[in-house]
Amino acid sequence: MSPTFSVVIPTHDRVELLGQVLDALDAQREPPPFEMVVIDDGSRDGTRAFMEARLAARPPGAAPLTFRSQPNGGPSRARNHGVGLATGRYVVFIGDDTVPEPGFLAEHARAHRDDGSDRWLAVLGYTGWPIEWRVSAFMDFVNEYGLQFGYGLIDHDALVSHHFFYTSNISLDRQLLVEHPFDVGFPAAAWEDVELAYRLAGLGLKIRYNARAITRHHHRMTVESFARRQYAVGKSGAILAARHPELAPALGLERLARHRFADDARLAAMRRRAELGERFRLLPSQRAFRKLMGEHYLRGLRDGLAEAAGGAR
């Protein structure tokens, strides 16, 4: 039977978690016909050997599994590679650290079916932390209120904007992705998914949120690690602004023009306040989180714009 869904998983140096992701897909409850497509984006941790052994041991009747390696080229190139190998009507993107719950694929299928299998509909699922983890206030914040994900800002079954196109858990028509691939000019996992969704939304794409299609994000985050991420997001924001100048206000370019960057002492104080909010849930912390992460984002945006200007000379 031909697959209806192709689960495309780009991976880079996460071989242990990748095994959990694949195990969870093999354990799906009443799934539609599906296949898995894994693209190794230049891993150096034994991913190729792990996948070759897994393919050799794959039992008869299991969902088809395709594996390819490529030189490290970033998530956009890896996803495009996976889409090119996929054969299903729909592609489901997940991460190599987002482990699906048993009803994950059945819920994606139901949501598309309930909307009449509309070619121009994408289904966004929920990505949350593993239920057995002790989750900090900061991790809740980045997942629910827009720093990485914004699930606390949207309702189940609602149509949502292109900003919520999260490739940790989203499905859409494969042919749309063939005709409109990811922009490979984004080197990091930042803004490349929103950029694609922005282009597709201009052509008529709708995104419906199904909170019952769940993956669990096995990637602990701290104030320190996320600050580094926000700097990288800022640098990618400069790329997006160059691609779509009309998005400059939303990306913070006007804010950047009037922003006074913190000196080392002030930045250290901002970090201490955010880390206190990370450790103690009863402390008011969202403002401290936003302030520190905004500072790092704007620094990345500033440096990204400077690099682009230098390269244009």
C-alpha positions as CSV (number, residue, x, y, z in Angstrom):
1,M,0.0,0.0,0.0
2,S,1.4,3.4,-1.0
3,P,2.0,5.7,2.0
4,T,-0.4,8.6,2.7
5,F,2.1,10.4,5.0
6,S,5.9,10.7,4.7
7,V,7.5,11.6,8.0
8,V,10.7,13.6,7.1
9,I,13.3,13.9,9.8
10,P,16.5,15.8,9.3
11,T,19.1,14.8,11.8
12,H,22.5,16.1,13.0
13,D,24.6,14.5,15.8
14,R,21.6,13.2,17.8
15,V,21.9,9.5,17.2
16,E,20.5,8.4,20.6
17,L,17.4,10.6,20.4
18,L,16.9,9.7,16.7
19,G,16.4,6.0,17.8
20,Q,13.7,7.1,20.3
21,V,11.9,9.1,17.5
22,L,12.0,6.1,15.1
23,D,10.8,3.7,17.9
24,A,7.9,6.0,18.6
25,L,6.9,6.1,15.0
26,D,7.1,2.3,14.7
27,A,4.7,2.2,17.8
28,Q,2.0,4.5,16.3
29,R,-1.5,3.5,17.2
30,E,-3.8,3.0,14.1
31,P,-1.8,5.2,11.9
32,P,-2.5,6.0,8.2
33,P,-0.2,4.3,5.8
34,F,3.2,6.0,6.2
35,E,6.9,6.0,5.5
36,M,9.9,7.5,7.3
37,V,12.6,9.5,5.5
38,V,15.7,10.3,7.5
39,I,18.3,12.7,6.2
40,D,21.6,12.8,8.0
41,D,23.0,16.4,7.7
42,G,26.7,15.7,8.1
43,S,26.6,13.9,11.5
44,R,29.9,12.7,13.1
45,D,28.4,10.6,15.9
46,G,27.8,7.3,14.2
47,T,24.4,8.2,12.7
48,R,25.1,6.5,9.4
49,A,26.2,3.2,11.1
50,F,23.2,3.3,13.4
51,M,20.8,3.8,10.5
52,E,22.4,1.1,8.3
53,A,22.1,-1.4,11.2
54,R,18.5,-0.4,11.8
55,L,17.7,-0.8,8.1
56,A,19.3,-4.2,8.0
57,A,17.3,-5.4,11.0
58,R,14.0,-3.9,9.8
59,P,11.3,-6.6,10.1
60,P,8.9,-7.5,7.2
61,G,5.8,-5.5,7.3
62,A,7.3,-2.5,9.1
63,A,6.7,1.0,7.7
64,P,9.1,1.8,4.9
65,L,12.3,3.6,6.0
66,T,14.5,5.6,3.7
67,F,17.9,6.9,4.8
68,R,20.3,9.3,3.1
69,S,23.4,11.2,4.1
70,Q,24.5,14.6,2.8
71,P,27.3,17.0,3.6
72,N,26.3,19.4,6.4
73,G,24.1,22.0,4.7
74,G,21.6,23.0,7.3
75,P,18.0,22.1,8.0
76,S,16.5,23.7,4.9
77,R,18.7,21.7,2.5
78,A,18.0,18.5,4.6
79,R,14.2,18.9,4.5
80,N,14.2,19.6,0.8
81,H,16.3,16.5,0.3
82,G,13.8,14.5,2.3
83,V,10.8,15.9,0.4
84,G,12.5,14.9,-2.8
85,L,12.6,11.3,-1.6
86,A,9.1,11.2,-0.1
87,T,6.2,9.5,-1.9
88,G,3.2,10.3,0.4
89,R,0.4,12.7,-0.3
90,Y,1.4,14.6,2.8
91,V,4.8,15.3,4.4
92,V,5.0,15.5,8.2
93,F,8.1,17.3,9.5
94,I,9.4,16.5,13.0
95,G,12.8,17.0,14.6
96,D,15.4,14.4,15.6
97,D,14.6,15.3,19.2
98,T,10.8,15.5,19.0
99,V,9.3,12.1,20.0
100,P,5.8,11.5,18.8
101,E,3.0,10.2,21.1
102,P,1.1,7.1,19.9
103,G,-1.8,8.9,18.3
104,F,0.4,11.5,16.5
105,L,0.0,10.3,12.9
106,A,-3.7,9.3,13.4
107,E,-4.4,12.9,14.6
108,H,-2.7,14.5,11.6
109,A,-4.6,12.3,9.3
110,R,-7.9,13.0,11.0
111,A,-7.4,16.8,10.9
112,H,-6.7,16.7,7.1
113,R,-9.7,14.4,6.5
114,D,-12.0,16.7,8.6
115,D,-10.9,19.7,6.4
116,G,-11.7,17.8,3.2
117,S,-8.1,17.0,2.4
118,D,-7.6,20.5,1.3
119,R,-4.3,20.9,-0.6
120,W,-3.8,24.3,0.9
121,L,-4.2,23.3,4.5
122,A,-1.3,22.5,6.9
123,V,-1.9,20.9,10.2
124,L,0.2,22.1,13.2
125,G,0.5,19.7,16.1
126,Y,1.6,20.4,19.7
127,T,5.2,20.1,20.8
128,G,5.6,19.9,24.6
129,W,8.1,18.7,27.1
130,P,8.3,15.1,28.2
131,I,5.7,14.6,30.9
132,E,8.2,12.9,33.2
133,W,10.5,15.9,33.2
134,R,10.8,18.6,35.9
135,V,10.2,21.7,33.7
136,S,11.5,25.1,34.7
137,A,9.4,28.3,34.5
138,F,11.8,29.3,31.7
139,M,11.2,26.2,29.7
140,D,7.4,26.7,30.0
141,F,7.8,30.3,28.9
142,V,9.8,29.5,25.7
143,N,7.4,26.8,24.8
144,E,4.1,28.5,25.4
145,Y,4.6,32.3,24.9
146,G,6.5,32.8,21.7
147,L,10.2,32.8,22.2
148,Q,10.5,29.4,20.5
149,F,6.9,28.2,20.3
150,G,3.7,30.0,21.2
151,Y,1.2,27.2,22.0
152,G,-0.2,29.1,24.9
153,L,-1.3,31.8,22.6
154,I,-3.5,29.7,20.3
155,D,-6.6,27.5,20.6
156,H,-7.2,23.9,19.5
157,D,-8.7,23.7,16.1
158,A,-8.1,27.4,15.3
159,L,-6.6,28.7,12.1
160,V,-3.3,30.4,12.9
161,S,-0.8,32.6,11.1
162,H,2.4,31.7,9.3
163,H,4.4,32.5,12.5
164,F,3.2,29.2,13.9
165,F,4.7,27.0,11.1
166,Y,6.8,24.9,13.4
167,T,8.8,22.1,11.7
168,S,9.0,20.2,15.0
169,N,5.4,19.0,14.2
170,I,3.5,20.0,11.1
171,S,2.1,18.3,8.0
172,L,1.2,19.6,4.6
173,D,0.8,18.6,0.9
174,R,4.0,17.2,-0.5
175,Q,3.5,18.7,-3.9
176,L,3.3,22.2,-2.4
177,L,6.8,21.6,-0.9
178,V,8.1,20.3,-4.3
179,E,6.9,23.4,-6.0
180,H,7.9,25.8,-3.1
181,P,10.9,24.4,-1.3
182,F,12.7,25.8,1.8
183,D,15.1,28.6,1.1
184,V,18.6,27.1,1.6
185,G,20.1,30.5,2.3
186,F,19.3,30.1,6.0
187,P,22.2,28.2,7.6
188,A,20.6,27.7,11.0
189,A,17.3,26.4,12.3
190,A,15.8,29.9,12.6
191,W,13.2,31.7,10.4
192,E,13.6,29.3,7.5
193,D,10.3,27.6,8.4
194,V,8.5,30.9,8.9
195,E,9.9,32.2,5.6
196,L,8.5,29.3,3.7
197,A,5.1,29.6,5.5
198,Y,5.0,33.4,4.7
199,R,5.5,32.6,1.0
200,L,2.8,29.9,1.0
201,A,0.4,32.0,3.0
202,G,0.6,34.6,0.3
203,L,-0.6,31.9,-2.1
204,G,-3.4,30.7,0.1
205,L,-2.0,28.3,2.7
206,K,-4.0,28.0,5.9
207,I,-2.6,26.4,9.1
208,R,-5.0,24.6,11.5
209,Y,-3.8,23.8,15.0
210,N,-4.6,20.3,16.3
211,A,-3.5,20.1,19.9
212,R,-4.0,16.3,20.0
213,A,-1.2,15.6,17.5
214,I,1.6,15.6,20.1
215,T,5.3,15.3,20.0
216,R,7.6,15.6,23.1
217,H,10.7,17.8,22.8
218,H,13.7,16.0,24.4
219,H,15.9,19.1,24.4
220,R,16.5,20.8,27.8
221,M,16.9,24.5,27.6
222,T,18.5,27.0,30.1
223,V,18.6,30.7,30.1
224,E,22.3,30.5,29.0
225,S,21.8,28.0,26.2
226,F,18.7,29.8,24.9
227,A,20.4,33.2,24.9
228,R,23.0,31.7,22.5
229,R,20.1,30.5,20.4
230,Q,18.4,33.9,20.3
231,Y,21.6,35.5,19.0
232,A,21.6,33.0,16.1
233,V,17.9,33.7,15.6
234,G,18.8,37.4,15.3
235,K,21.4,36.8,12.7
236,S,18.9,34.7,10.7
237,G,16.4,37.6,11.1
238,A,18.8,39.7,9.0
239,I,18.6,37.2,6.2
240,L,14.8,37.2,6.4
241,A,14.7,41.0,6.3
242,A,16.8,41.0,3.2
243,R,14.5,38.4,1.5
244,H,11.3,40.2,2.6
245,P,11.9,43.9,3.4
246,E,8.2,44.3,4.2
247,L,8.8,42.2,7.3
248,A,11.5,44.5,8.8
249,P,9.2,46.1,11.5
250,A,8.1,42.6,12.7
251,L,11.7,41.5,12.8
252,G,12.7,44.3,15.0
253,L,14.7,46.6,12.7
254,E,12.9,49.7,13.9
255,R,13.4,48.6,17.5
256,L,17.1,48.0,16.7
257,A,17.5,51.6,15.4
258,R,16.6,53.0,18.8
259,H,17.9,50.3,21.1
260,R,20.7,51.1,23.6
261,F,22.7,47.9,24.1
262,A,23.5,46.9,27.7
263,D,27.1,47.1,28.8
264,D,28.8,44.1,30.5
265,A,27.6,44.9,34.0
266,R,24.0,45.5,33.0
267,L,24.0,42.4,30.9
268,A,25.2,40.3,33.8
269,A,22.5,41.8,36.0
270,M,19.9,40.9,33.4
271,R,21.2,37.4,33.3
272,R,21.1,37.0,37.0
273,R,17.4,38.1,37.2
274,A,16.5,35.7,34.4
275,E,18.3,32.8,36.1
276,L,16.5,33.5,39.4
277,G,13.2,33.3,37.5
278,E,14.4,30.1,36.0
279,R,15.1,28.5,39.4
280,F,12.2,29.8,41.4
281,R,8.7,29.6,39.9
282,L,7.1,32.0,42.3
283,L,9.3,34.9,41.2
284,P,7.9,37.2,38.5
285,S,10.1,36.2,35.6
286,Q,8.5,36.7,32.2
287,R,9.7,40.3,31.9
288,A,13.2,39.3,32.9
289,F,13.2,36.5,30.3
290,R,11.9,38.7,27.5
291,K,14.4,41.5,28.3
292,L,17.4,39.2,28.3
293,M,16.4,37.3,25.2
294,G,15.5,40.4,23.4
295,E,18.9,41.8,24.1
296,H,20.6,38.8,22.6
297,Y,18.2,38.7,19.6
298,L,19.0,42.3,18.8
299,R,22.7,41.7,19.1
300,G,22.4,38.9,16.6
301,L,20.3,41.0,14.3
302,R,22.8,43.9,14.5
303,D,25.7,41.6,13.7
304,G,23.8,39.8,10.9
305,L,23.0,43.1,9.2
306,A,26.6,44.3,9.5
307,E,27.8,41.0,8.0
308,A,25.3,41.4,5.1
309,A,26.4,45.0,4.5
310,G,30.1,44.0,4.5
311,G,29.4,41.2,2.1
312,A,27.5,43.5,-0.3
313,R,30.5,45.8,-0.7
